[in-house]
């Protein structure tokens, strides 16, 4: 809490340090960093492994699914999708509605080779583009570190694999009331009408701190003490920026899981204190009763994506949102004895946002749900000479889209893709 921070400083007379020395400290304390104005990056995770045959890669043959036949498959523009309107319950969104509303903006890639059948390595691989290392940051963390490392909530995460590679701080704000408290730390329970200090008192306190810092900063300190003081100073400076969130926190809290996450992320984006957010819901691991579980979760998942996009439109930041929609694995093309489907290492991924040409489908799986290789130059199917598109190919393309390929932090975490395997014109620009 800001009040506790100020009390602590006053009690122990802490010397606050910053990399640029006293002059840098004084300058920082008298000005607020400008808001980050986008692009904003959102990664939606269907944690547990979605059944793509009930979404963007429909199969109506060989009893791969039991809810529709080949002739029931629907199309909208270039997209093909499973008919789900009859299976959607209240609060969910059918494929018909989703592709009807967003298909023109949507890029689908089918036939993605996850390479593994286990959740933990699969989630790590999809999040970072690196299967054989636990040191790599997720794309959301990396892009936050490259584009807005000083943002107070630069990288927000709500679950799934969220490693940062120590390049940016991870922020977790699970509930909207928590965001209210963070945004108004110098108020009782985050209520702006009940501040701990009047503005003039805060100004006097900050002035006294500044004068104290100037007189004592040159004194030598232990690294541990200096690090702690830096963290306290960052909390003081960031508290001002976080106040910008307040006008964008909704008065009514939505009931849906993804909608709540979306509100926290969007308020932070709009306030200019956040670069990226990792949104997630789980329970997609449908080893039993696959059809029932997937038809409950996929519509909820799509409704959450739609909520974020519509709300972003209201906040006038929709055109700045880059959205990645993924899962760490698919489901088998056959049912087990419990009417479920097990882990399958082939799946799909979807994208939308600025710089991404929509109404496109790249890649494919065959009638047995095996990957069809792609020519990375033309993005056409090429069973003989094509490559198996894997998460590192996707992450390399995402870095290019974000303009961070040549950033020093990206170079610190190379993906090791030969130049001849880069996916040319994936985004269609």
Secondary structure, DSSP 8 states (H G I E B T S, - for coil): -HHHHHHHHHHHT-----TTHHHHHHHHHHS--------EEEEEEETT---GGGTTS---STTS-SS--GGG-EEETTEEE---GGG--TT---HHHHHHHHGGG-EEEEEEE----SHHHHHHHHHHS-SS-SS---HHHHHHHHHHTTSTTSEEE-SS----TTSS-EE---SHHHHHHHHTTTBGGG-TTSBSS-HHHHHHHHHHHHHHHHHHTTS---HHHHHHHHHHHHHHHHHHHHGGGGGGS-SS--SSHHHHHHHHHHHHHHTT--SEEEEEE-----SBSHHHHHHHHHHHHHHHHHHHHHHHHHTT-GGGEEEEEE-S-EE-SS--TTB---EESEEEEEEESTT---SEEE-EE-TTS-EE-B-TTT--B-TTT-B--BHHHHHHHHHHHHT-TTSHHHHHT-----GGGS-TTTT--
